[in-house]
Amino acid sequence: MEFKDIMIEKINGRAKITINRPQKLNAFTNLTIQEMIQALLDAWNDKNIGVIIITGAGDRAFSVGGDQSIREKGGYTGASQEQNESREPMDNLPLANSHALLLQVIRMIPKPVIAMVNGYAIGGGHVIHVVCDLTVASSTAKFGQVGPRVGSFDAGYGSAYLARVVGEKKAREIWYLCQQYTAEEALQMGLVNKVVPPEKLEEEVNKICDTLLSYSPTALAALKTSFNADTESIWGIHSMAGVALNLYYGTDEAMEGRNAFMEKRKPDFGKFRQ
């Protein structure tokens, strides 16, 4: 299986999926998301795989979310300019929809999924780590949301499920203020499971994988299903929020956020306040 935007490595019962766009801080396009879904489904179907790791290439970022350079009025285009020569059917999906599908696959796959966060986990990249079963972070990692600042939002798993993880007040703070949090701050709020020095990150994740691989896969699958059951209604909210987000991307207000980000200036949202 060949990929352009990701790498997958299978070894010793684990599948490691790496977003491979370090030049973009591992920001993703529809092609990236499509390949991640394919890799996850392949790992799901592989009886030799018992645990999955998701990470980003390099030491600067896990993922900073959707690639703003391909966002236009009406939403994100299907692929970056260098990818346009090899469009796939799923590239025609709005990015919000394909991202939602990725999140649901991470939740549905009956194997533990570990986010190995090695740098910035921001925006849609932050949401990916939130829905993973476990998160292990480098001490240099940074976490946060940017939606209201750049004319975007995640009113599904990224907010409703986040509130289950860190509590209502903290989740509102994360989204309303768009601040960045250190790995230690993330650990204190229950956003990550463990923080280790950068040079120990992969070693620690592999220790957790070894532990999980020594346990009953059926027991782990049943537990994952049980944990998910309590928040399964969020899928409906997330789907409805995706419709709203796709409509919102067609507004001048949303484009003001995107344009300000690309132009490295402060957005002027005051004119849209009624």
Legacy VTK file of the C-alpha trace (Angstrom):
# vtk DataFile Version 3.0
C-alpha trace
ASCII
DATASET POLYDATA
POINTS 274 float
0.000 0.000 0.000
1.607 3.278 -1.183
0.837 6.678 0.322
1.856 10.261 -0.460
0.908 12.172 2.685
1.409 9.552 5.371
3.741 6.716 6.277
2.684 3.434 7.863
4.978 0.994 9.607
3.881 -2.362 10.989
6.144 -4.036 13.505
5.714 -6.199 16.593
1.916 -6.070 16.636
1.581 -2.326 16.194
0.769 -0.107 13.226
2.367 3.341 13.320
0.638 5.927 11.118
2.673 9.114 10.596
1.295 12.267 8.983
4.162 13.126 6.655
3.804 16.820 5.807
6.426 18.344 8.136
6.907 21.320 5.805
3.287 22.249 6.640
3.547 21.310 10.336
1.608 18.190 9.318
-1.466 20.202 8.373
-3.776 17.903 6.468
-5.719 17.908 3.205
-8.445 15.535 2.088
-5.749 13.295 0.617
-4.028 13.102 4.007
-7.287 12.199 5.743
-8.210 9.679 3.052
-4.870 7.924 3.439
-5.168 7.884 7.233
-8.590 6.246 6.976
-7.237 3.634 4.557
-4.325 2.893 6.880
-6.628 2.577 9.897
-8.978 0.219 8.070
-6.009 -1.857 6.957
-4.786 -2.075 10.575
-8.306 -2.962 11.700
-8.385 -5.876 9.253
-4.854 -7.095 10.063
-4.998 -9.845 12.691
-1.318 -9.297 13.477
-2.002 -5.729 14.642
-3.231 -5.141 18.180
-2.567 -1.426 18.720
-2.296 1.667 16.512
-0.108 4.751 16.923
-0.865 8.091 15.252
1.869 10.741 15.125
3.373 13.464 12.959
6.671 13.577 11.093
9.505 15.602 12.582
9.707 17.095 16.041
7.732 20.308 15.500
4.154 19.124 15.144
1.693 16.305 15.587
-0.721 18.231 13.343
-1.968 21.813 13.197
-5.262 20.860 11.525
-6.553 21.669 8.071
-4.123 23.240 5.599
-5.260 26.890 5.505
-3.438 27.478 2.211
-6.061 25.388 0.368
-9.062 26.905 2.128
-11.293 29.004 -0.093
-14.709 30.587 0.276
-17.009 27.621 0.701
-14.425 25.445 2.426
-11.208 23.598 1.775
-10.351 22.458 -1.732
-9.806 18.742 -2.069
-6.014 18.717 -2.235
-2.982 20.929 -2.184
-1.651 22.261 -5.472
1.024 19.569 -5.715
-1.628 16.857 -5.264
-4.122 18.022 -7.879
-2.753 15.716 -10.575
-3.913 12.609 -8.682
-7.347 13.370 -7.299
-9.320 10.583 -5.656
-13.130 10.327 -5.347
-13.034 11.210 -1.656
-11.186 14.443 -2.481
-14.585 15.851 -3.489
-15.871 15.546 0.077
-15.744 18.715 2.178
-12.779 18.444 4.525
-15.071 18.741 7.549
-16.878 15.583 6.444
-13.778 13.511 5.750
-12.258 14.660 9.069
-15.470 13.564 10.824
-15.221 10.162 9.146
-11.616 9.814 10.348
-12.665 10.567 13.924
-15.424 7.981 13.768
-13.063 5.314 12.407
-10.630 6.018 15.269
-13.491 5.500 17.725
-14.947 2.428 15.984
-11.778 0.431 15.419
-11.791 -2.288 18.129
-8.124 -1.757 18.959
-6.510 0.902 21.179
-5.352 3.988 19.273
-2.541 6.007 20.847
-1.730 9.601 19.884
2.031 10.179 20.102
2.208 13.978 20.265
5.643 15.319 19.428
4.924 19.028 18.946
1.949 21.232 18.133
-1.484 19.571 18.361
-3.663 22.448 17.217
-7.093 22.829 15.595
-8.245 19.714 13.757
-5.009 18.019 14.789
-5.937 18.641 18.408
-9.326 16.986 17.837
-7.634 13.871 16.400
-5.564 13.398 19.545
-8.617 14.054 21.759
-10.606 11.159 20.265
-7.678 8.719 20.437
-7.894 6.267 23.340
-4.648 7.440 24.938
-2.273 10.369 24.417
1.422 10.369 25.264
3.089 13.753 24.811
6.594 15.070 24.525
7.388 17.681 27.179
7.795 20.150 24.287
4.285 19.530 22.917
1.721 22.344 22.716
-2.048 21.958 22.650
-4.877 24.295 21.729
-7.658 25.480 19.474
-7.780 28.304 16.935
-11.238 28.037 15.340
-12.846 31.335 16.412
-9.604 33.127 15.520
-9.391 31.780 11.950
-13.103 31.544 11.122
-13.764 27.895 11.915
-15.136 25.650 14.652
-15.721 22.041 15.671
-19.079 21.837 17.418
-18.980 18.031 17.694
-16.239 15.798 19.089
-13.841 18.730 19.236
-16.013 20.530 21.783
-18.708 18.216 23.194
-16.380 15.256 23.697
-13.567 17.543 24.823
-15.866 18.738 27.621
-16.208 15.114 28.788
-12.416 14.857 28.913
-11.458 18.123 30.641
-14.768 19.453 31.997
-17.154 22.131 30.721
-15.330 25.185 32.060
-11.940 24.161 30.705
-13.345 23.106 27.321
-15.040 26.484 26.946
-11.795 28.215 27.884
-9.872 26.195 25.282
-12.290 27.173 22.509
-13.261 30.698 23.566
-9.759 32.009 24.319
-7.712 30.071 21.727
-4.683 29.815 23.987
-1.897 27.262 23.807
-1.178 24.887 26.678
2.045 23.132 27.597
2.243 19.372 27.903
2.333 19.676 31.705
-0.783 21.857 31.688
-2.460 19.314 29.419
-1.524 16.550 31.858
-2.974 18.477 34.792
-6.320 18.950 33.038
-6.519 15.275 31.992
-6.031 16.032 28.302
-3.059 13.654 28.025
-2.101 10.480 29.884
1.650 10.920 30.183
4.385 13.461 29.472
7.977 12.405 28.805
11.161 14.049 27.468
11.269 14.205 23.648
13.991 11.583 23.416
11.888 9.170 25.493
8.592 9.652 23.630
8.751 6.691 21.270
10.211 4.456 23.977
7.331 5.258 26.328
4.705 4.682 23.636
6.271 1.332 22.804
6.165 0.328 26.482
2.433 1.067 26.537
1.993 -0.879 23.294
3.824 -3.864 24.795
1.494 -3.760 27.798
-1.636 -3.559 25.664
-0.424 -6.339 23.374
-0.014 -8.610 26.393
-3.697 -8.243 27.311
-6.854 -9.855 25.950
-7.813 -8.161 22.652
-11.474 -9.059 23.129
-11.516 -7.523 26.604
-9.910 -4.332 25.290
-12.362 -4.170 22.375
-15.335 -4.606 24.710
-14.035 -1.918 27.040
-13.505 0.504 24.156
-17.077 -0.090 22.978
-18.357 0.530 26.505
-16.392 3.764 26.895
-17.671 4.969 23.510
-21.311 4.082 24.233
-21.734 6.909 26.719
-20.711 9.529 24.142
-22.027 7.935 20.950
-24.778 10.554 20.673
-22.048 13.096 19.909
-21.725 11.526 16.445
-25.154 12.925 15.586
-24.185 16.334 16.950
-20.896 16.190 15.049
-22.672 15.354 11.778
-25.116 18.233 12.194
-22.276 20.572 13.153
-20.490 19.564 9.952
-23.437 20.809 7.889
-23.327 24.113 9.769
-19.550 24.388 9.318
-19.742 23.811 5.560
-22.359 26.588 5.318
-20.297 28.872 7.541
-17.227 28.458 5.330
-19.186 30.190 2.560
-19.534 33.418 4.556
-17.426 36.568 4.476
-17.021 36.231 8.240
-15.286 32.872 7.931
-13.060 34.145 5.126
-12.001 37.128 7.219
-10.528 34.708 9.735
-8.766 32.667 7.074
-7.445 35.707 5.190
-6.151 37.326 8.378
-4.304 34.120 9.239
-2.679 33.875 5.809
-1.831 37.605 5.805
-0.458 37.417 9.370
-2.716 40.183 10.644
-5.360 40.553 13.307
-8.837 39.666 11.968
-11.610 42.276 12.001
-14.652 40.330 13.170
-16.344 43.382 14.700
-18.169 44.206 11.479
-19.988 40.861 11.648
-21.257 41.332 15.210
-24.983 42.087 15.333
LINES 1 275
274 0 1 2 3 4 5 6 7 8 9 10 11 12 13 14 15 16 17 18 19 20 21 22 23 24 25 26 27 28 29 30 31 32 33 34 35 36 37 38 39 40 41 42 43 44 45 46 47 48 49 50 51 52 53 54 55 56 57 58 59 60 61 62 63 64 65 66 67 68 69 70 71 72 73 74 75 76 77 78 79 80 81 82 83 84 85 86 87 88 89 90 91 92 93 94 95 96 97 98 99 100 101 102 103 104 105 106 107 108 109 110 111 112 113 114 115 116 117 118 119 120 121 122 123 124 125 126 127 128 129 130 131 132 133 134 135 136 137 138 139 140 141 142 143 144 145 146 147 148 149 150 151 152 153 154 155 156 157 158 159 160 161 162 163 164 165 166 167 168 169 170 171 172 173 174 175 176 177 178 179 180 181 182 183 184 185 186 187 188 189 190 191 192 193 194 195 196 197 198 199 200 201 202 203 204 205 206 207 208 209 210 211 212 213 214 215 216 217 218 219 220 221 222 223 224 225 226 227 228 229 230 231 232 233 234 235 236 237 238 239 240 241 242 243 244 245 246 247 248 249 250 251 252 253 254 255 256 257 258 259 260 261 262 263 264 265 266 267 268 269 270 271 272 273
